């Protein structure tokens, strides 16, 4: 299988997360790297540098301490037990505007994790180390999965949304080695299931963002079979589509797939063919997708090019089914062109 260049992985992630504008601000220098760990490290370093220039996000944190005088809520019991009043002090609880908030703690802790990875190149290591020390007033945390879901992104800290996703990807792709002192990066681009989800989200958001001819959605709908026993109907699963493009005249169902081998091969008779389960799935979608206005329904199975470039179209009862590959190893401008040509292909088939 072709290895997807890390620069293209970056664009795939940017589209999949719908963070293309933020990605443009952090892409400087990514062409210098060939390993995913270094790519993500450079993006995080660029993003943190951008935040330092703008000013790190701050928020109010509740603080309890012994101070001269009184501030906020006086903690009488604590003050009496520690004899604070005798020293003209008091234990108080008050809110303080601080940079030591969860988003910044995640950034600092992720930078530290990268510094403990042997994959990080020397120049980037020095850059990340400088960034780490600039978080001097921010505490580290032992990262857990729930930390990422607890971050609240809003207008005042919107740029953090992209960087927190980078941090989460680094977290999910790394683990302590046997010594317990260093982290090993597990390249997620070698995991076909993760790449499949990434490819699907990329194609969906690419069409959502880059064209306005078709409405882009991913509807689910039930099977048409019904039982007289209502509880049995609840057992029937729904059909979940990947990408549906729809205009006033047609419905185009695109099902994305990601395999190390696109075609099925029968060694006993030395033949290749498209994979039957993929065809059953797209055919079921085409036959049962809700279509009250009787629009023309078309289907497409879209694969990354893993060595077998494919472009084949078949018709049946005025329905078209297309098999198409996209070369993710290509220059990014060419990948974009391929996806735009795909829309033109759909128009041509439907004409």
C-alpha positions in Angstrom: 0.0 0.0 0.0 1.2 3.5 -0.8 2.3 5.5 2.2 0.4 8.8 2.4 2.8 11.8 2.7 2.6 13.4 6.1 1.9 16.8 4.5 -1.2 15.3 2.9 -2.1 13.7 6.3 -2.1 17.2 7.7 -4.6 18.4 5.1 -6.8 15.3 5.6 -6.9 16.1 9.3 -7.6 19.8 8.7 -10.6 19.0 6.5 -11.8 16.1 8.6 -11.9 18.3 11.7 -13.2 21.3 9.7 -10.3 23.4 10.9 -8.8 24.5 7.6 -8.4 28.1 8.6 -6.5 27.2 11.8 -4.4 24.7 9.9 -3.2 27.5 7.5 -1.8 29.4 10.5 0.2 26.4 11.8 1.6 24.8 8.6 4.9 26.6 8.4 7.8 24.2 8.3 5.8 21.0 8.1 7.4 20.1 4.7 10.6 19.5 6.6 9.4 16.3 8.2 8.6 12.8 7.0 7.4 11.2 10.3 3.9 11.9 11.6 5.1 12.5 15.2 7.4 15.3 14.0 4.6 16.7 11.9 2.2 16.9 14.8 5.0 18.2 17.1 5.8 21.0 14.6 2.1 21.9 14.3 1.7 22.1 18.0 4.9 24.2 18.4 3.6 26.6 15.7 0.2 26.8 17.4 1.6 27.5 20.8 3.8 30.2 19.5 0.8 31.8 17.8 -1.0 31.7 21.2 1.9 33.3 23.0 1.8 36.2 20.6 -1.9 36.6 21.0 -1.9 35.9 24.7 -2.8 32.6 26.4 -6.4 32.0 27.3 -7.2 32.9 30.9 -10.2 32.2 33.0 -11.2 32.5 36.6 -10.1 29.7 39.0 -11.2 29.3 42.6 -8.3 29.6 45.0 -8.0 29.1 48.7 -5.0 30.5 50.6 -3.8 32.3 53.7 -3.3 36.0 52.8 -2.9 39.3 54.6 -6.3 41.0 55.0 -9.5 39.6 53.5 -10.4 38.8 49.9 -13.5 37.1 48.6 -15.1 34.6 51.1 -13.6 34.4 54.6 -12.9 30.9 55.7 -13.4 31.3 59.5 -12.8 27.7 60.6 -9.6 27.4 58.7 -8.4 30.8 59.9 -9.1 30.0 63.5 -7.5 26.6 63.4 -4.3 28.0 61.9 -4.3 31.0 64.2 -4.2 33.2 61.1 -5.9 36.2 62.8 -3.1 36.5 65.3 -0.7 37.1 62.4 -3.0 39.6 60.8 -3.9 37.1 58.1 -6.9 35.1 57.1 -7.8 32.0 55.0 -9.9 33.2 52.1 -11.6 31.7 49.0 -11.6 33.9 45.9 -11.6 33.8 42.1 -8.4 34.6 40.3 -7.9 35.2 36.6 -5.3 32.6 35.7 -3.5 31.0 32.7 -3.4 27.8 34.7 -6.6 26.4 33.1 -7.4 23.1 31.5 -6.7 24.0 27.8 -3.2 25.3 28.6 -2.5 22.4 30.9 -3.3 20.0 28.1 -1.0 21.9 25.8 1.9 21.9 28.2 1.5 18.2 29.1 1.4 17.2 25.5 4.5 19.2 24.7 6.2 17.3 27.6 5.0 14.0 26.2 6.6 14.9 22.8 9.8 15.8 24.5 9.9 12.2 25.9 9.6 10.7 22.4 12.8 9.4 20.7 11.2 10.1 17.3 11.3 13.9 17.7 14.2 15.4 15.7 16.8 17.5 17.5 15.8 20.9 16.1 12.2 20.4 16.9 13.1 19.0 20.3 14.8 22.3 21.1 11.9 24.3 19.8 9.4 22.3 21.9 11.6 22.6 25.0 11.6 26.4 24.7 7.8 26.3 24.4 7.5 24.0 27.5 9.4 26.6 29.6 7.2 29.4 28.4 4.3 27.6 30.1 6.1 28.3 33.5 2.9 29.3 35.3 0.9 26.4 34.0 0.8 23.1 35.8 1.1 19.8 34.1 -1.5 17.0 34.4 -1.4 13.3 33.8 -3.4 13.2 30.6 -6.5 11.1 30.5 -9.1 10.7 27.7 -11.8 12.7 29.7 -9.6 15.8 29.8 -10.2 16.5 26.1 -13.9 16.3 26.4 -14.0 18.6 29.3 -12.5 21.5 27.3 -15.1 24.1 26.5 -14.4 25.9 23.2 -16.1 29.2 22.5 -15.5 32.4 20.7 -12.8 33.7 23.0 -10.7 30.5 22.7 -11.8 29.1 19.3 -8.2 28.5 18.1 -7.7 26.1 20.9 -10.2 23.7 19.3 -7.7 22.8 16.6 -4.7 22.4 19.0 -6.7 20.3 21.5 -7.6 17.9 18.7 -3.9 17.7 17.8 -3.1 17.0 21.5 -5.8 14.3 21.6 -4.4 12.6 18.5 -0.9 12.6 20.0 -2.3 11.2 23.3 -4.2 8.4 21.5 -1.2 7.6 19.3 1.4 7.3 22.1 2.1 5.0 25.1 4.9 4.6 27.7 7.6 2.2 26.8 8.7 -0.7 29.1 11.0 1.6 31.0 8.1 3.9 31.9 10.3 6.9 31.1 9.7 7.5 27.5 6.8 7.5 25.1 6.6 5.6 21.9 4.5 7.1 19.0 2.2 4.6 17.3 1.7 5.9 13.7 -2.1 6.1 13.3 -1.6 6.2 9.5 -0.8 2.5 9.6 -4.2 1.7 11.2 -6.6 1.2 8.3 -9.7 1.7 10.5 -8.6 5.1 11.6 -7.6 6.0 8.1 -11.0 4.9 6.8 -12.7 7.3 9.3 -10.3 10.0 8.4 -10.9 9.5 4.7 -14.6 9.6 5.0 -14.7 12.8 7.1 -12.2 14.4 4.7 -14.3 13.8 1.6 -17.5 14.8 3.4 -16.1 18.2 4.6 -14.3 18.8 1.4 -17.5 18.8 -0.5 -19.3 20.6 2.3 -16.8 23.4 2.1 -15.6 23.6 -1.5 -18.7 23.5 -3.6 -22.3 24.8 -3.5 -24.0 22.8 -6.2 -25.0 19.9 -4.0 -26.3 19.8 -0.4 -24.0 17.5 1.5 -25.4 15.2 4.2 -25.1 11.7 5.7 -28.6 10.5 6.4 -29.7 7.3 8.0 -32.9 5.5 7.1 -34.7 2.3 8.1 -35.0 -0.9 6.1 -38.4 -1.2 4.5 -39.3 -4.6 6.2 -42.0 -4.4 8.9 -43.2 -6.8 11.5 -46.7 -7.1 12.9 -45.0 -7.3 16.4 -43.9 -3.8 17.3 -41.1 -5.0 19.6 -39.5 -6.9 16.6 -39.5 -3.7 14.5 -37.2 -2.2 17.1 -34.6 -4.9 16.4 -34.2 -3.8 12.8 -31.0 -1.7 12.3 -30.8 1.5 10.3 -28.8 2.1 7.2 -26.1 4.8 7.7 -24.7 6.5 4.7 -21.2 8.1 4.5 -21.9 11.0 2.1 -24.9 12.0 0.1 -24.9 14.8 -2.5 -28.3 16.1 -3.5 -29.6 18.8 -5.8 -32.9 19.4 -7.4 -32.5 16.5 -9.9 -30.4 13.8 -8.4 -29.1 12.0 -5.3 -25.6 10.8 -5.3 -24.6 8.3 -2.6 -20.8 8.1 -2.0 -19.5 5.3 0.1 -15.8 5.7 1.1 -13.6 2.6 1.7 -10.0 2.3 2.8 -8.2 -1.0 2.2 -4.6 -2.1 1.7 -6.0 -3.9 -1.4 -8.9 -2.4 -3.2 -9.8 -5.5 -5.3 -10.7 -9.0 -4.2 -8.5 -11.7 -5.7 -9.2 -15.4 -6.3 -5.9 -17.2 -6.4 -7.5 -20.5 -7.6 -8.6 -19.0 -10.9 -6.2 -16.0 -10.9 -8.9 -13.3 -11.2 -9.7 -10.0 -9.5 -13.1 -8.3 -8.9 -14.7 -5.6 -6.9 -15.5 -6.7 -3.3 -19.0 -8.0 -3.1 -19.9 -6.7 0.4 -19.2 -3.2 -0.8 -21.5 -3.6 -3.8 -24.3 -5.1 -1.6 -24.0 -2.1 0.7 -24.1 0.6 -1.9 -26.9 -1.2 -3.8 -29.0 -1.4 -0.7 -28.5 2.4 -0.1 -29.5 3.1 -3.7 -32.6 1.1 -3.6 -33.9 2.2 -0.2 -32.8 5.8 0.3 -36.0 8.0 0.8 -36.7 9.7 -2.6 -40.3 11.2 -2.5 -39.6 13.5 -5.5 -38.4 10.5 -7.6 -34.9 12.0 -8.3 -32.3 10.1 -10.2 -30.2 8.0 -7.7 -26.6 7.2 -8.4 -24.0 5.4 -6.4 -20.2 5.7 -6.1 -17.6 3.6 -4.2 -14.6 5.8 -3.5 -11.3 4.4 -2.6 -7.8 5.7 -2.0 -5.4 4.6 -4.7 -3.2 1.9 -3.2 -1.6 0.9 -6.4 -4.6 0.0 -8.5 -6.0 3.1 -10.2 -9.7 2.5 -10.9 -12.4 4.4 -12.8 -15.3 2.2 -13.9 -19.0 3.0 -14.3 -21.8 0.6 -14.7 -25.5 1.2 -15.4 -28.7 -0.7 -14.6 -32.3 0.5 -15.0 -31.2 4.1 -15.5 -29.0 3.9 -12.4 -25.3 4.5 -12.5 -22.7 2.9 -10.1 -19.2 4.2 -10.3 -15.9 2.8 -8.8 -13.3 5.5 -8.4 -9.9 5.9 -6.7 -8.2 9.0 -5.4 -4.4 9.1 -5.2 -3.6 10.4 -1.8 0.1 10.2 -2.6 -0.2 12.9 -5.2 0.4 16.7 -4.8 -2.4 18.2 -2.7 -3.5 20.4 -5.6 -4.0 17.3 -7.7 -6.0 15.6 -5.0 -8.3 18.6 -4.9 -8.6 18.6 -8.7 -9.5 14.8 -8.6 -12.3 15.5 -6.2 -13.6 18.4 -8.3 -13.4 16.2 -11.4 -15.5 13.6 -9.5 -18.3 16.1 -9.3 -18.0 16.8 -13.1 -18.0 13.0 -13.6 -21.3 12.8 -11.7 -22.8 15.6 -13.8 -21.7 13.8 -17.0 -23.1 10.5 -15.9 -26.4 12.2 -15.0 -26.7 14.2 -18.2 
